[in-house]
């Protein structure tokens, strides 16, 4: 363990210019290991972001000097307990974490303690190009689009474009095969305020994009900020449209894609969209959606094969993780999603399907997931005739439903709205035809195991009855369900509502 002095020195040395140019918090002061860290504002969050160098005490103080009242540290399952001393809340941070701290009805505080950086490029290493050496402006004043794109285009095979600490304005960028884009701690690629520097593909805006590539890597603890709110409004005015969609990160047909450690925020709509790609790894990625935008999905994985998503924190206006076949009719399969924290303000933590243009979805496991907020925890929608099967949801913890937030003395807490009861679910499986020309699909061999909810909402399994009498929803197993500390042992206790198109639905020990 590092001594307190060593931790303080490392944090001050590493974080002195972190998020330079960002607006400062007027709500909180934060110390970690005795070092005061910058706290910035982003949308409805205050944020502190630092490298974890060892166990340390975190102290969060109210700048208004008022005593700390109601508070919680989330995910609550992790068991962090704070100590209150007047206007300050403190707790021991034992390992790298991404946490949301609620204190009274103040702004939410997002605390990102990064694990030790791996794979940071070394100066002088062949194939590593430092963006500053090319004359890029790190102050957030001048546009760097041409400089950055030229650097990407000129990288040798296997090369790395290293983005050092600083704020680099840029428009849309095209990545290429056999390259790494590495953003260091305190580095930010910030979308230019000029809407004409943000490009479109198939009527979709994009910030970072690649297509028909191999071996592409985005890494490092820096930030990718598309400036999507302002750019979307500008393009809507320019085109005279009500809604112009876009992606902060868009990859199509990539074999060997890795996105690791970065924070991605303020997309035009969906944040990360991966289409028809193989061997996809998304690890320790933080997505911060603008909750004022519609369609603020976190990760949309579209017609991909061999996907691993782990250790991600997804704070989303819309669906947090959404496997689908929308731009592709290729069968999505072999997905492993684990150890993630999800926040869906207005939709679903995990929404599987909906756009189901593929013949099948199969072999998908989602486990060790904390859902801090969602309207519905899990949805499986099948509108286009696909066969969705062998899907596992294991070890889930749902803290609250976004349409049924109790007034517990923190955050916005609007209280219960009985009118929303019909739209809030723990699980919703739905099979129907999108149109008369569509065929009916199926959902079967689904396991939900060790599911925890503080307040249980209903589960609904419904579809369109078939003329031949076969059931489109079948072999769905509920195992080890909990409401608070109470074990639920029957479909009635779990509040499962079955439609006419379901069979072999049961609870097992």
C-alpha positions, 0 to 999 in steps of 0.5 A: 500500500502507498503511504498517504504522502505518496498517493497525494503526490501522485494524484497532484502530479497526474491530475493537475491539468485534468479536464482543462477548460471544463466548467468547475463544480460549484457544488462539491470539493473532493479530496482523495488521499489528501490531494484536492482534485478538480471537480468539473460539471457535465450536464447533470453530473459533477465529475472527478476523474483520476488514476487509482494509485492505491487505497485512499480516503475519499472526502466529498465536501459541500461547498455551501457548507451545509451539513450532509443529510441523506446520502448513498454511494452506488452501486449500493451492492458494493457496500460502501458506507460513508461517514458524515462530519458536518458538510463532508462525507468520507469513505475508503476507496479500496480499488478502481471504481466508477461510482455515483454519489448522491448527497441530499438533493444536490447534483449527482457526483460521478467518481471515476477512479481509473485502474493503472494504465496499460499499453501507454505509448512510450516516447521515441518508440517506432510507430508512435506519433505524438500529436503535439509534435505535429503542431496540434493546438492543445488549448481548445482554441484552434481547430485540429481536424486536418492535422489529426486526419493527416496524422492518422492517414500517415501512420505506419502499419501497427502505428499509434497516434498518441494524444497527450493531455490537452483539449483538441478541437476537431471535426469528424475523423476517419480511422484506418486499419492496423492503428491505435488511437491513444488518449492519455489521462487529461486528454480530450478530443472535443467536437468542433463548434463548426457543424460543417466539420461534422460529417454525415454517412447515410444521413447519420452524423459521426465523430469517429468512424471506420469501415472495412478495417482490421485491427483497430484500437482506441485506448487510454483514459482520455475523453472523446466528446462529440459536442453532439448537442450543439451540432445536432441542433445546428444540423437540424436547423441547416436541414430543416429536420426535426431530428438528425441522428448521429454516432460519437463512435461508429464502426462498420465491418471491422475484424479485430476492434478494441475500445478500452478505458476511454470516456465517450460523451455527448453524442448526437444520439447513439454513443457507440454503434458497432455494425457487422464486426468480428472479435469486438472487445469493449472494456472499461469504457465510460459512456456519458449520454446527454439526458436532454437528447432523445435516442441516447443509447450507450452501446448498440452492437449490430449484427456482430460476432464474438463480442466481449463487453466488460467493466463498463459504466454506461450512463444513458438517456435511452437503452444502455446495451442494445444487441440488434440486427438493424443495419445488418441481417447477419446473425449476432452470436457469441456475446459475453457481457459482464461486470457492468454498471448501467443507468437508463434514464428513460428506457431499458438497461439491456434491450435485446432485439427490436431491430431483428433483421437477422435469421437468429440471435444466439449464445449470449450471456449477460452477468454481474450487472448493476442497474442503477436506474431503468424504466425496464431492466430487460427487454427481448423484442422480436418483430422481424421473424428471427429465432432468439435463443440460448440467452442467459441473464445472471447476477443482476441487481436493479436499484430503482425504476426510472418511472417509479423513483421514491422520494428518499431525500436525494436527487430529483426523486419525483416520487411514485407515479401510479400512471406509469405502472403499465409501462414499467417492467422487470422483464418484457418479452414480446413477439409479433409481426412488424408488418403483415409481410413479416413472419412470426419469430420466436424467443426460447431457452432463456435463463434468468438467474439470481436477480435482485430488485429492491422493488419488484415490477411485473414481468410480461411475456406476450406475443401473437398466437399462431395458427398452428398452435406452436408457441413463440415464447417457450422454455423461459426459466426463472431461478433465484429471484429476490425482492429486497431480502425476500426470496421469490419461489413462484411465477405469482410471487415474481409477478410474471404475466403470461400471454397466450403465446407462451409455454414451458415457463417456470421457476426452478430452485 
